[in-house]
Amino acid sequence: AAVPSTESYSRLMKALGNAELGLSGYGLLPVESVLMVKALATKLAQRWGGTSGAAWSILIGQHHGGGLRQIVIKNGELALTRVTPIEEPNPSATEVWAGDVSQELQATLSYLSRFGYTPEDGINIMVVGDPSYTEPLEDLITVPCNFEAISASEAGKLLGVKLRNMQGDNHYADALHAGWTAGKLSLTL
């Protein structure tokens, strides 16, 4: 795994060094979120008519930094993760954000074919975000799938993750990932 050297990362590492506290773990969001993706797909399967039976699951969410994160698991294991830049959603043009996400999802699906994905395997596609931006996606997805557009706070409730002060900030997935990881006794990695 590689972590790009950014100004934010350097500031964080300097602050940790100045605090004179030892690092007890260093986690990578996709690795730490694999079980969350699996658990969310299991919870949502009830909405999809029982067990989903899908070998693949994709969790898509936007981060405050502007990146669109896609975490793909196959049979409960991390298969692929992608972070791509994406524009902030515009309330007066919700279809633009949905179109951009649809294009990124299509690129991810083309990568998955290299990993052996076929539509017969079944796939769960879960998009965390404000429903006004995420719901139009269902009409743009051409692959047969179990689809769910869900807000961060609703996903947190399903997973038993307490998210605070989510009013007006249900579009971003950062808090969901942080809440899930904070509830673990130890990091996976």
Disulfide bonds with the S-S distance in Angstrom:
none
